[in-house]
Amino acid sequence: MTTTFDEIRPIVEGRLYEWGRFMNELPAPAVSSAYRADGVVREGGYRSTSQQEAWVSRHFDAMRVASVIEQARERLSPEQRLVIDLRYRERRTWEDIAQAIHTERRTAYRIRDEALLILAYELNLLRPSDDDVENKRH
């Protein structure tokens, strides 16, 4: 069974909202927990997992998705990037977005959908159908 773009759109948007939040609120990993704030070495020695490793473990999926989205953004048109940034990082309304790109809301939605389609393929949520691949060969 083939998955359609309409079925995938909410998933891509969810990933973009997660990306926007992650990029806006990116918590920095702690540098070290070996010392207390006053500079005295903590008792109990070192943990087997560093704070940096624990941070990466907690944020791995968000970092992976953010990396894919950041790379895919480079392939979007400047207008598509702007729509994605305004909607998913800045959480702007569609009315604000349409005004920012000097167009109607309907056109802003179309630009968003074009960008979401590209991102859906980059996130491996959609794959070219066998028919599409076969048609490209001929």
N, C-alpha and C positions, 0 to 999 in steps of 0.2 A: 504494500500500500504506500502510495506517495504522500508525503507531507506537503501541505500547501503553505504558502506565505501567510495567509490569514490565520492559520493555526499557530504559526511560529512567531508572528508579530508580538504578542504579549510577552513571550519568553525573551526575545531580543530587547524589548523595552525594559524588562526587568533587569537584564544584564547591564543595560546602559544606565539605569538608575543606580544600580550597585556600583558601577564604575564611577559615576559622578560623585556619589557619596564617598567612595574610597579615595578618589583624587582630591576632594575638598577637605576630607577629615583624616587624611593619611597619618596614622600614628607612627611616630618614629620609634624604632627599636631602642631599647635601653642599651647604654654603652657597656655597663658592667654592674654586677651586683656584689662584687667582692668587697666593696667598701661601703660603709655607711656614709650618710651625708656629711658627717663631721670628719671623714677621712680615716677613721679607724677600721681596721680589717674586721669583717664580720666573722662571728664564731660559726663553727660548723663546716668550715671549708667550702669548697666549690660544689656546685650541683653538677650532675652528669650531663644535663642539658643546659646550655648557655641561654641567657635571656634572648640573645639574637636568634638562636635556633627555635626557641619557643615562639618568638614573634613570627618567624617565617612559617612555622607550622600552623599557627592560628590564622594567618592571612594568606596562605598559599593560593587557595582557589581565587580569591579576589585579585591577587597579584597576577595570576595567570590570565584571567579574563581581562584585566586592565591592560596587560601587555598585548594581547591579541587586538583589543579595541584600539589602542594607541597606534599599532602598526597599520591596522585597516584604515584609520583616519587619514593616513598619508595618501591613500588611494581615492579618498572622497574629494569631490570638488570643493573649492573654498566655501561656496554657498551651503553645501551639505554639511561641512564641518561646523559652520556657524550655527545652523539649525540644531545640530546634535549638541553642541556646547550650550546654546541658550536653553534648550529644553531639559537636558539631562544633567548638566552640571550646575546651571544657574536656576533651574526650575521655573523658567519664565512661562507665562501663559501663551497660548497660540496667538492671541491678539497682539501681544508684545512682539512675538517672533515675526509675525507677518509685517508689522510696522518696521521692525529692524531690517528686514530684507526687502522692504518696499514692494510688497505684493499682497495678495489676498490670502486669507486663511487656507482656502482650498489648495492654493499653490504651495503653501508652506507644508501642508499635509503630504502632498505629492513628493516634494523634495525629501521630507522625512522618510517616506516609504521607499524611495529610491536608495537612500542611505541605509535603511534597515535591511533591505534586500542584500546589499553588499556585505553588511555586517553578519547577516544570517549565514551566508556562505563561509565567511572567514571564521565564524564561531563553530563551524561544522554542524549547524542546525538544519541546513538545507544542503542537498547534494544535487548536482545535475542529473536529470533522469537519463536512463539509457537511451531514450529516444533523442534527447538533446545531444548526447555524445555521438550517436550514430549520424545525426543530421550534419554535424560539424565535419565529419569525415568525408562527406560527399560534396 
